[in-house]
Amino acid sequence: MTPPGICEEYRQAAEEAGLIIDVGGHPCVAGEYLEPLSGERQCLVEYADPALLSAADGAGRLARQLAARFPDSTLAVVRTPGDVHLPAGWARHLTYVQRTRAACAPARAARGGIVVTAAEERDDEQVAHWLVQAFQNACTSQSGTFDDGAARAQTQGILSAPDRRSLIARSSATATRTASGTATATAIGTATATATGTAIGHATLLCAARDDVRGESFVELLDILVDPPQQRRDATAALVDACQALADGFGLPLVGHVVHPRPSRQRAEGQRVLESLLDNGWQLRHSYWCRPLRPAGARRRGAQQRHSVPGGAR
Protein backbone atom coordinates (compact mmCIF):
# COMPACT_ATOMS: atom_id res chain seq x y z
CA MET A 1 0.00 0.00 0.00
CA THR A 2 1.37 3.41 -0.98
CA PRO A 3 1.69 5.69 2.09
CA PRO A 4 0.00 9.11 2.02
CA GLY A 5 1.70 12.06 0.31
CA ILE A 6 3.82 10.08 -2.15
CA CYS A 7 3.01 8.79 -5.63
CA GLU A 8 3.45 5.09 -6.38
CA GLU A 9 5.96 5.67 -9.19
CA TYR A 10 8.30 7.57 -6.89
CA ARG A 11 7.88 5.02 -4.08
CA GLN A 12 8.84 2.19 -6.42
CA ALA A 13 11.90 4.09 -7.73
CA ALA A 14 13.04 4.77 -4.17
CA GLU A 15 12.55 1.14 -3.19
CA GLU A 16 14.53 -0.11 -6.19
CA ALA A 17 17.35 2.30 -5.32
CA GLY A 18 17.44 1.08 -1.71
CA LEU A 19 16.50 4.48 -0.31
CA ILE A 20 13.51 3.55 1.83
CA ILE A 21 14.38 3.37 5.50
CA ASP A 22 12.12 2.31 8.35
CA VAL A 23 11.83 4.56 11.39
CA GLY A 24 9.73 2.78 13.98
CA GLY A 25 7.43 1.30 11.36
CA HIS A 26 7.21 4.51 9.33
CA PRO A 27 8.68 4.57 5.79
CA CYS A 28 11.01 7.41 4.77
CA VAL A 29 13.02 8.07 1.60
CA ALA A 30 16.50 9.22 2.54
CA GLY A 31 19.84 9.58 0.84
CA GLU A 32 23.06 11.54 1.08
CA TYR A 33 23.44 14.64 -1.08
CA LEU A 34 26.41 16.90 -1.73
CA GLU A 35 25.05 20.45 -2.03
CA PRO A 36 26.99 21.74 -5.07
CA LEU A 37 27.17 25.45 -4.22
CA SER A 38 28.28 25.11 -0.59
CA GLY A 39 30.06 21.75 -0.71
CA GLU A 40 28.05 20.74 2.36
CA ARG A 41 27.18 17.07 2.68
CA GLN A 42 23.54 16.75 3.65
CA CYS A 43 21.21 13.90 4.45
CA LEU A 44 18.15 14.61 2.33
CA VAL A 45 14.79 13.09 3.26
CA GLU A 46 12.49 13.69 0.30
CA TYR A 47 9.65 11.85 1.98
CA ALA A 48 8.81 11.12 5.60
CA ASP A 49 5.60 9.42 6.70
CA PRO A 50 3.37 12.25 8.01
CA ALA A 51 2.34 9.97 10.90
CA LEU A 52 5.99 9.87 12.02
CA LEU A 53 6.37 13.64 11.89
CA SER A 54 3.22 14.16 13.97
CA ALA A 55 4.15 11.52 16.57
CA ALA A 56 5.68 12.46 19.89
CA ASP A 57 9.46 12.69 19.36
CA GLY A 58 8.97 11.36 15.82
CA ALA A 59 11.18 14.05 14.29
CA GLY A 60 13.77 13.42 17.02
CA ARG A 61 13.83 9.69 16.32
CA LEU A 62 14.24 10.44 12.63
CA ALA A 63 17.20 12.74 13.31
CA ARG A 64 18.94 10.15 15.50
CA GLN A 65 18.51 7.41 12.89
CA LEU A 66 19.79 9.71 10.12
CA ALA A 67 22.88 10.60 12.16
CA ALA A 68 23.66 6.90 12.63
CA ARG A 69 22.95 5.92 9.02
CA PHE A 70 24.75 8.85 7.35
CA PRO A 71 27.84 9.55 9.47
CA ASP A 72 29.43 11.82 6.84
CA SER A 73 26.48 14.21 6.75
CA THR A 74 26.50 17.33 8.88
CA LEU A 75 22.94 18.46 8.17
CA ALA A 76 19.59 16.70 7.90
CA VAL A 77 17.10 18.24 5.45
CA VAL A 78 13.55 16.85 5.63
CA ARG A 79 10.61 17.58 3.35
CA THR A 80 7.24 18.00 5.05
CA PRO A 81 3.69 18.81 3.93
CA GLY A 82 2.98 22.54 4.05
CA ASP A 83 0.91 22.39 7.25
CA VAL A 84 3.52 20.43 9.27
CA HIS A 85 5.75 22.30 11.73
CA LEU A 86 8.72 20.43 13.16
CA PRO A 87 9.66 20.94 16.83
CA ALA A 88 12.48 22.89 18.43
CA GLY A 89 15.88 21.88 17.09
CA TRP A 90 14.59 22.05 13.53
CA ALA A 91 14.40 25.24 11.44
CA ARG A 92 12.83 26.08 8.10
CA HIS A 93 15.28 25.63 5.24
CA LEU A 94 13.14 26.17 2.12
CA THR A 95 9.42 26.79 1.82
CA TYR A 96 7.62 26.15 -1.47
CA VAL A 97 4.53 28.23 -2.15
CA GLN A 98 1.90 28.11 -4.89
CA ARG A 99 0.19 31.12 -6.44
CA THR A 100 -3.57 31.24 -5.92
CA ARG A 101 -4.53 34.66 -7.32
CA ALA A 102 -3.13 37.57 -9.36
CA ALA A 103 -1.08 40.31 -7.75
CA CYS A 104 -3.19 43.18 -9.18
CA ALA A 105 -0.03 44.97 -10.29
CA PRO A 106 -0.81 46.37 -13.77
CA ALA A 107 -1.98 49.77 -12.52
CA ARG A 108 1.05 50.26 -10.29
CA ALA A 109 3.37 49.05 -13.04
CA ALA A 110 1.85 51.46 -15.54
CA ARG A 111 2.26 54.37 -13.15
CA GLY A 112 5.89 53.39 -12.62
CA GLY A 113 6.58 53.15 -16.36
CA ILE A 114 7.36 49.44 -16.04
CA VAL A 115 6.87 47.02 -18.93
CA VAL A 116 7.48 43.26 -18.72
CA THR A 117 8.71 41.57 -21.89
CA ALA A 118 10.06 38.15 -22.78
CA ALA A 119 13.86 38.04 -22.54
CA GLU A 120 15.83 38.10 -25.75
CA GLU A 121 19.17 36.47 -26.42
CA ARG A 122 20.92 39.75 -25.72
CA ASP A 123 19.48 39.67 -22.19
CA ASP A 124 21.10 36.34 -21.27
CA GLU A 125 24.30 37.85 -19.88
CA GLN A 126 22.33 40.09 -17.53
CA VAL A 127 20.00 37.25 -16.52
CA ALA A 128 23.05 35.08 -15.77
CA HIS A 129 24.47 37.85 -13.58
CA TRP A 130 21.21 38.08 -11.63
CA LEU A 131 20.95 34.29 -11.20
CA VAL A 132 24.50 33.99 -9.87
CA GLN A 133 23.76 36.84 -7.48
CA ALA A 134 20.63 35.04 -6.26
CA PHE A 135 22.56 31.79 -5.74
CA GLN A 136 25.23 33.64 -3.78
CA ASN A 137 22.68 35.43 -1.58
CA ALA A 138 20.86 32.19 -0.79
CA CYS A 139 23.95 30.06 -0.22
CA THR A 140 25.83 32.46 2.02
CA SER A 141 22.70 33.08 4.13
CA GLN A 142 22.47 29.37 4.87
CA SER A 143 25.92 27.78 4.87
CA GLY A 144 28.25 30.80 4.86
CA THR A 145 30.22 29.32 1.95
CA PHE A 146 29.79 29.68 -1.79
CA ASP A 147 31.40 28.13 -4.89
CA ASP A 148 31.24 30.76 -7.63
CA GLY A 149 32.32 28.32 -10.35
CA ALA A 150 29.61 25.84 -9.41
CA ALA A 151 27.02 28.64 -9.40
CA ARG A 152 28.05 29.78 -12.88
CA ALA A 153 27.90 26.20 -14.18
CA GLN A 154 24.45 25.74 -12.65
CA THR A 155 23.32 29.04 -14.14
CA GLN A 156 24.44 28.00 -17.62
CA GLY A 157 22.50 24.77 -17.19
CA ILE A 158 19.38 26.79 -16.41
CA LEU A 159 19.87 29.17 -19.35
CA SER A 160 20.26 26.25 -21.76
CA ALA A 161 17.25 24.30 -20.43
CA PRO A 162 14.64 23.96 -23.21
CA ASP A 163 11.80 24.87 -20.83
CA ARG A 164 13.53 27.95 -19.41
CA ARG A 165 11.70 31.23 -19.81
CA SER A 166 13.00 34.58 -18.57
CA LEU A 167 10.93 37.75 -18.31
CA ILE A 168 12.51 41.20 -18.13
CA ALA A 169 11.09 44.22 -16.31
CA ARG A 170 12.02 47.40 -18.17
CA SER A 171 11.53 50.91 -16.90
CA SER A 172 11.57 54.20 -18.76
CA ALA A 173 12.00 55.91 -15.40
CA THR A 174 15.61 54.74 -15.15
CA ALA A 175 16.66 56.02 -18.56
CA THR A 176 17.72 59.58 -19.31
CA ARG A 177 18.17 61.40 -22.61
CA THR A 178 21.38 62.90 -23.92
CA ALA A 179 21.43 66.09 -25.93
CA SER A 180 21.25 64.02 -29.12
CA GLY A 181 18.15 62.22 -27.82
CA THR A 182 19.88 58.84 -27.35
CA ALA A 183 18.66 56.76 -24.40
CA THR A 184 21.29 56.11 -21.76
CA ALA A 185 21.04 54.11 -18.55
CA THR A 186 21.52 55.49 -15.10
CA ALA A 187 24.02 53.56 -12.99
CA ILE A 188 21.97 50.72 -11.50
CA GLY A 189 24.04 47.57 -11.16
CA THR A 190 24.83 46.28 -14.64
CA ALA A 191 21.51 47.27 -16.16
CA THR A 192 21.52 48.07 -19.86
CA ALA A 193 19.43 50.64 -21.70
CA THR A 194 17.24 49.58 -24.60
CA ALA A 195 14.92 51.38 -26.98
CA THR A 196 12.00 50.49 -24.68
CA GLY A 197 13.68 51.29 -21.37
CA THR A 198 16.23 49.92 -18.97
CA ALA A 199 16.30 46.30 -17.83
CA ILE A 200 15.88 46.61 -14.05
CA GLY A 201 14.99 43.04 -13.10
CA HIS A 202 14.01 39.57 -14.21
CA ALA A 203 11.95 36.51 -13.44
CA THR A 204 13.32 33.17 -14.59
CA LEU A 205 11.14 30.06 -14.72
CA LEU A 206 11.30 26.38 -15.66
CA CYS A 207 8.02 25.57 -17.36
CA ALA A 208 8.26 21.77 -17.29
CA ALA A 209 9.23 21.28 -13.65
CA ARG A 210 8.22 18.08 -11.92
CA ASP A 211 7.47 17.27 -8.29
CA ASP A 212 8.58 13.64 -8.35
CA VAL A 213 7.34 12.91 -4.83
CA ARG A 214 3.76 13.93 -5.61
CA GLY A 215 3.90 13.05 -9.30
CA GLU A 216 2.79 16.53 -10.38
CA SER A 217 3.98 19.01 -13.02
CA PHE A 218 4.22 22.75 -12.38
CA VAL A 219 5.90 25.96 -13.53
CA GLU A 220 8.76 26.75 -11.19
CA LEU A 221 9.62 30.37 -10.51
CA LEU A 222 13.33 30.02 -9.84
CA ASP A 223 14.15 33.64 -9.13
CA ILE A 224 12.85 37.19 -9.19
CA LEU A 225 15.34 39.98 -8.69
CA VAL A 226 14.86 43.72 -9.22
CA ASP A 227 17.82 46.07 -8.82
CA PRO A 228 16.55 49.59 -7.98
CA PRO A 229 14.95 49.56 -4.49
CA GLN A 230 12.53 52.37 -5.34
CA GLN A 231 10.97 50.29 -8.12
CA ARG A 232 11.25 46.87 -6.50
CA ARG A 233 7.68 46.57 -5.28
CA ASP A 234 5.94 47.57 -8.50
CA ALA A 235 8.35 45.71 -10.80
CA THR A 236 8.19 42.54 -8.69
CA ALA A 237 4.39 42.58 -8.70
CA ALA A 238 4.34 43.11 -12.48
CA LEU A 239 6.75 40.22 -12.97
CA VAL A 240 4.64 37.94 -10.77
CA ASP A 241 1.55 38.76 -12.81
CA ALA A 242 3.43 37.96 -16.01
CA CYS A 243 4.67 34.68 -14.51
CA GLN A 244 1.13 33.74 -13.54
CA ALA A 245 -0.08 34.44 -17.07
CA LEU A 246 2.69 32.23 -18.44
CA ALA A 247 1.79 29.38 -16.06
CA ASP A 248 -1.89 29.77 -16.93
CA GLY A 249 -0.96 29.37 -20.59
CA PHE A 250 0.56 25.97 -19.78
CA GLY A 251 -2.41 25.06 -17.59
CA LEU A 252 -0.07 24.47 -14.64
CA PRO A 253 0.28 25.95 -11.15
CA LEU A 254 2.95 28.59 -10.50
CA VAL A 255 5.29 27.54 -7.67
CA GLY A 256 8.04 29.57 -6.05
CA HIS A 257 10.14 29.24 -2.91
CA VAL A 258 11.51 31.16 0.05
CA VAL A 259 15.08 30.63 1.27
CA HIS A 260 15.32 30.77 5.07
CA PRO A 261 18.66 31.99 6.49
CA ARG A 262 20.14 29.47 8.89
CA PRO A 263 21.67 31.73 11.58
CA SER A 264 19.06 32.24 14.32
CA ARG A 265 19.55 36.03 14.29
CA GLN A 266 18.49 36.13 10.62
CA ARG A 267 15.59 33.66 10.64
CA ALA A 268 12.98 36.36 11.16
CA GLU A 269 13.86 37.73 7.72
CA GLY A 270 12.84 34.55 5.91
CA GLN A 271 9.67 34.26 7.99
CA ARG A 272 8.77 37.85 7.15
CA VAL A 273 9.11 37.15 3.41
CA LEU A 274 7.00 34.00 3.73
CA GLU A 275 4.23 35.74 5.66
CA SER A 276 4.15 38.55 3.10
CA LEU A 277 3.67 36.02 0.30
CA LEU A 278 0.92 34.22 2.20
CA ASP A 279 -0.85 37.55 2.67
CA ASN A 280 -0.61 38.31 -1.05
CA GLY A 281 -2.07 35.38 -2.92
CA TRP A 282 0.30 32.47 -2.23
CA GLN A 283 -0.31 29.32 -0.20
CA LEU A 284 1.99 26.76 1.40
CA ARG A 285 2.79 23.76 -0.77
CA HIS A 286 5.56 21.95 1.10
CA SER A 287 8.61 22.79 3.19
CA TYR A 288 12.12 21.58 3.90
CA TRP A 289 13.33 21.74 7.50
CA CYS A 290 16.93 21.34 8.59
CA ARG A 291 18.76 20.25 11.71
CA PRO A 292 22.52 19.86 12.33
CA LEU A 293 23.54 16.25 12.80
CA ARG A 294 27.05 17.03 14.04
CA PRO A 295 29.56 19.87 13.79
CA ALA A 296 30.86 20.57 10.29
CA GLY A 297 33.98 18.52 9.60
CA ALA A 298 33.19 15.94 12.29
CA ARG A 299 32.98 12.36 11.02
CA ARG A 300 32.02 9.14 12.74
CA ARG A 301 33.54 5.78 11.99
CA GLY A 302 31.83 3.11 9.95
CA ALA A 303 30.48 5.30 7.17
CA GLN A 304 27.90 3.40 5.15
CA GLN A 305 27.47 3.43 1.39
CA ARG A 306 26.33 6.80 0.06
CA HIS A 307 23.17 7.10 -1.94
CA SER A 308 21.44 9.80 -3.93
CA VAL A 309 17.76 10.62 -3.63
CA PRO A 310 15.82 10.09 -6.89
CA GLY A 311 15.35 13.41 -8.66
CA GLY A 312 17.88 15.23 -6.50
CA ALA A 313 17.03 18.02 -4.06
CA ARG A 314 14.02 20.23 -4.62
C-alpha positions as CSV (number, residue, x, y, z in Angstrom):
1,M,0.0,0.0,0.0
2,T,1.4,3.4,-1.0
3,P,1.7,5.7,2.1
4,P,0.0,9.1,2.0
5,G,1.7,12.1,0.3
6,I,3.8,10.1,-2.2
7,C,3.0,8.8,-5.6
8,E,3.4,5.1,-6.4
9,E,6.0,5.7,-9.2
10,Y,8.3,7.6,-6.9
11,R,7.9,5.0,-4.1
12,Q,8.8,2.2,-6.4
13,A,11.9,4.1,-7.7
14,A,13.0,4.8,-4.2
15,E,12.6,1.1,-3.2
16,E,14.5,-0.1,-6.2
17,A,17.3,2.3,-5.3
18,G,17.4,1.1,-1.7
19,L,16.5,4.5,-0.3
20,I,13.5,3.5,1.8
21,I,14.4,3.4,5.5
22,D,12.1,2.3,8.3
23,V,11.8,4.6,11.4
24,G,9.7,2.8,14.0
25,G,7.4,1.3,11.4
26,H,7.2,4.5,9.3
27,P,8.7,4.6,5.8
28,C,11.0,7.4,4.8
29,V,13.0,8.1,1.6
30,A,16.5,9.2,2.5
31,G,19.8,9.6,0.8
32,E,23.1,11.5,1.1
33,Y,23.4,14.6,-1.1
34,L,26.4,16.9,-1.7
35,E,25.1,20.4,-2.0
36,P,27.0,21.7,-5.1
37,L,27.2,25.4,-4.2
38,S,28.3,25.1,-0.6
39,G,30.1,21.8,-0.7
40,E,28.1,20.7,2.4
41,R,27.2,17.1,2.7
42,Q,23.5,16.7,3.6
43,C,21.2,13.9,4.5
44,L,18.2,14.6,2.3
45,V,14.8,13.1,3.3
46,E,12.5,13.7,0.3
47,Y,9.6,11.9,2.0
48,A,8.8,11.1,5.6
49,D,5.6,9.4,6.7
50,P,3.4,12.2,8.0
51,A,2.3,10.0,10.9
52,L,6.0,9.9,12.0
53,L,6.4,13.6,11.9
54,S,3.2,14.2,14.0
55,A,4.1,11.5,16.6
56,A,5.7,12.5,19.9
57,D,9.5,12.7,19.4
58,G,9.0,11.4,15.8
59,A,11.2,14.1,14.3
60,G,13.8,13.4,17.0
61,R,13.8,9.7,16.3
62,L,14.2,10.4,12.6
63,A,17.2,12.7,13.3
64,R,18.9,10.1,15.5
65,Q,18.5,7.4,12.9
66,L,19.8,9.7,10.1
67,A,22.9,10.6,12.2
68,A,23.7,6.9,12.6
69,R,23.0,5.9,9.0
70,F,24.8,8.9,7.4
71,P,27.8,9.5,9.5
72,D,29.4,11.8,6.8
73,S,26.5,14.2,6.7
74,T,26.5,17.3,8.9
75,L,22.9,18.5,8.2
76,A,19.6,16.7,7.9
77,V,17.1,18.2,5.4
78,V,13.6,16.9,5.6
79,R,10.6,17.6,3.4
80,T,7.2,18.0,5.1
81,P,3.7,18.8,3.9
82,G,3.0,22.5,4.1
83,D,0.9,22.4,7.2
84,V,3.5,20.4,9.3
85,H,5.7,22.3,11.7
86,L,8.7,20.4,13.2
87,P,9.7,20.9,16.8
88,A,12.5,22.9,18.4
89,G,15.9,21.9,17.1
90,W,14.6,22.0,13.5
91,A,14.4,25.2,11.4
92,R,12.8,26.1,8.1
93,H,15.3,25.6,5.2
94,L,13.1,26.2,2.1
95,T,9.4,26.8,1.8
96,Y,7.6,26.2,-1.5
97,V,4.5,28.2,-2.1
98,Q,1.9,28.1,-4.9
99,R,0.2,31.1,-6.4
100,T,-3.6,31.2,-5.9
101,R,-4.5,34.7,-7.3
102,A,-3.1,37.6,-9.4
103,A,-1.1,40.3,-7.7
104,C,-3.2,43.2,-9.2
105,A,0.0,45.0,-10.3
106,P,-0.8,46.4,-13.8
107,A,-2.0,49.8,-12.5
108,R,1.0,50.3,-10.3
109,A,3.4,49.0,-13.0
110,A,1.8,51.5,-15.5
111,R,2.3,54.4,-13.1
112,G,5.9,53.4,-12.6
113,G,6.6,53.2,-16.4
114,I,7.4,49.4,-16.0
115,V,6.9,47.0,-18.9
116,V,7.5,43.3,-18.7
117,T,8.7,41.6,-21.9
118,A,10.1,38.2,-22.8
119,A,13.9,38.0,-22.5
120,E,15.8,38.1,-25.8
121,E,19.2,36.5,-26.4
122,R,20.9,39.8,-25.7
123,D,19.5,39.7,-22.2
124,D,21.1,36.3,-21.3
125,E,24.3,37.9,-19.9
126,Q,22.3,40.1,-17.5
127,V,20.0,37.2,-16.5
128,A,23.0,35.1,-15.8
129,H,24.5,37.8,-13.6
130,W,21.2,38.1,-11.6
131,L,21.0,34.3,-11.2
132,V,24.5,34.0,-9.9
133,Q,23.8,36.8,-7.5
134,A,20.6,35.0,-6.3
135,F,22.6,31.8,-5.7
136,Q,25.2,33.6,-3.8
137,N,22.7,35.4,-1.6
138,A,20.9,32.2,-0.8
139,C,24.0,30.1,-0.2
140,T,25.8,32.5,2.0
141,S,22.7,33.1,4.1
142,Q,22.5,29.4,4.9
143,S,25.9,27.8,4.9
144,G,28.2,30.8,4.9
145,T,30.2,29.3,1.9
146,F,29.8,29.7,-1.8
147,D,31.4,28.1,-4.9
148,D,31.2,30.8,-7.6
149,G,32.3,28.3,-10.3
150,A,29.6,25.8,-9.4
151,A,27.0,28.6,-9.4
152,R,28.1,29.8,-12.9
153,A,27.9,26.2,-14.2
154,Q,24.5,25.7,-12.6
155,T,23.3,29.0,-14.1
156,Q,24.4,28.0,-17.6
157,G,22.5,24.8,-17.2
158,I,19.4,26.8,-16.4
159,L,19.9,29.2,-19.3
160,S,20.3,26.3,-21.8
161,A,17.3,24.3,-20.4
162,P,14.6,24.0,-23.2
163,D,11.8,24.9,-20.8
164,R,13.5,28.0,-19.4
165,R,11.7,31.2,-19.8
166,S,13.0,34.6,-18.6
167,L,10.9,37.7,-18.3
168,I,12.5,41.2,-18.1
169,A,11.1,44.2,-16.3
170,R,12.0,47.4,-18.2
171,S,11.5,50.9,-16.9
172,S,11.6,54.2,-18.8
173,A,12.0,55.9,-15.4
174,T,15.6,54.7,-15.1
175,A,16.7,56.0,-18.6
176,T,17.7,59.6,-19.3
177,R,18.2,61.4,-22.6
178,T,21.4,62.9,-23.9
179,A,21.4,66.1,-25.9
180,S,21.2,64.0,-29.1
181,G,18.1,62.2,-27.8
182,T,19.9,58.8,-27.4
183,A,18.7,56.8,-24.4
184,T,21.3,56.1,-21.8
185,A,21.0,54.1,-18.6
186,T,21.5,55.5,-15.1
187,A,24.0,53.6,-13.0
188,I,22.0,50.7,-11.5
189,G,24.0,47.6,-11.2
190,T,24.8,46.3,-14.6
191,A,21.5,47.3,-16.2
192,T,21.5,48.1,-19.9
193,A,19.4,50.6,-21.7
194,T,17.2,49.6,-24.6
195,A,14.9,51.4,-27.0
196,T,12.0,50.5,-24.7
197,G,13.7,51.3,-21.4
198,T,16.2,49.9,-19.0
199,A,16.3,46.3,-17.8
200,I,15.9,46.6,-14.0
201,G,15.0,43.0,-13.1
202,H,14.0,39.6,-14.2
203,A,12.0,36.5,-13.4
204,T,13.3,33.2,-14.6
205,L,11.1,30.1,-14.7
206,L,11.3,26.4,-15.7
207,C,8.0,25.6,-17.4
208,A,8.3,21.8,-17.3
209,A,9.2,21.3,-13.6
210,R,8.2,18.1,-11.9
211,D,7.5,17.3,-8.3
212,D,8.6,13.6,-8.4
213,V,7.3,12.9,-4.8
214,R,3.8,13.9,-5.6
215,G,3.9,13.1,-9.3
216,E,2.8,16.5,-10.4
217,S,4.0,19.0,-13.0
218,F,4.2,22.7,-12.4
219,V,5.9,26.0,-13.5
220,E,8.8,26.7,-11.2
221,L,9.6,30.4,-10.5
222,L,13.3,30.0,-9.8
223,D,14.1,33.6,-9.1
224,I,12.8,37.2,-9.2
225,L,15.3,40.0,-8.7
226,V,14.9,43.7,-9.2
227,D,17.8,46.1,-8.8
228,P,16.6,49.6,-8.0
229,P,15.0,49.6,-4.5
230,Q,12.5,52.4,-5.3
231,Q,11.0,50.3,-8.1
232,R,11.3,46.9,-6.5
233,R,7.7,46.6,-5.3
234,D,5.9,47.6,-8.5
235,A,8.4,45.7,-10.8
236,T,8.2,42.5,-8.7
237,A,4.4,42.6,-8.7
238,A,4.3,43.1,-12.5
239,L,6.8,40.2,-13.0
240,V,4.6,37.9,-10.8
241,D,1.5,38.8,-12.8
242,A,3.4,38.0,-16.0
243,C,4.7,34.7,-14.5
244,Q,1.1,33.7,-13.5
245,A,-0.1,34.4,-17.1
246,L,2.7,32.2,-18.4
247,A,1.8,29.4,-16.1
248,D,-1.9,29.8,-16.9
249,G,-1.0,29.4,-20.6
250,F,0.6,26.0,-19.8
251,G,-2.4,25.1,-17.6
252,L,-0.1,24.5,-14.6
253,P,0.3,26.0,-11.1
254,L,3.0,28.6,-10.5
255,V,5.3,27.5,-7.7
256,G,8.0,29.6,-6.0
257,H,10.1,29.2,-2.9
258,V,11.5,31.2,0.0
259,V,15.1,30.6,1.3
260,H,15.3,30.8,5.1
261,P,18.7,32.0,6.5
262,R,20.1,29.5,8.9
263,P,21.7,31.7,11.6
264,S,19.1,32.2,14.3
265,R,19.5,36.0,14.3
266,Q,18.5,36.1,10.6
267,R,15.6,33.7,10.6
268,A,13.0,36.4,11.2
269,E,13.9,37.7,7.7
270,G,12.8,34.5,5.9
271,Q,9.7,34.3,8.0
272,R,8.8,37.9,7.2
273,V,9.1,37.2,3.4
274,L,7.0,34.0,3.7
275,E,4.2,35.7,5.7
276,S,4.2,38.6,3.1
277,L,3.7,36.0,0.3
278,L,0.9,34.2,2.2
279,D,-0.9,37.6,2.7
280,N,-0.6,38.3,-1.0
281,G,-2.1,35.4,-2.9
282,W,0.3,32.5,-2.2
283,Q,-0.3,29.3,-0.2
284,L,2.0,26.8,1.4
285,R,2.8,23.8,-0.8
286,H,5.6,21.9,1.1
287,S,8.6,22.8,3.2
288,Y,12.1,21.6,3.9
289,W,13.3,21.7,7.5
290,C,16.9,21.3,8.6
291,R,18.8,20.3,11.7
292,P,22.5,19.9,12.3
293,L,23.5,16.3,12.8
294,R,27.0,17.0,14.0
295,P,29.6,19.9,13.8
296,A,30.9,20.6,10.3
297,G,34.0,18.5,9.6
298,A,33.2,15.9,12.3
299,R,33.0,12.4,11.0
300,R,32.0,9.1,12.7
301,R,33.5,5.8,12.0
302,G,31.8,3.1,9.9
303,A,30.5,5.3,7.2
304,Q,27.9,3.4,5.1
305,Q,27.5,3.4,1.4
306,R,26.3,6.8,0.1
307,H,23.2,7.1,-1.9
308,S,21.4,9.8,-3.9
309,V,17.8,10.6,-3.6
310,P,15.8,10.1,-6.9
311,G,15.4,13.4,-8.7
312,G,17.9,15.2,-6.5
313,A,17.0,18.0,-4.1
314,R,14.0,20.2,-4.6
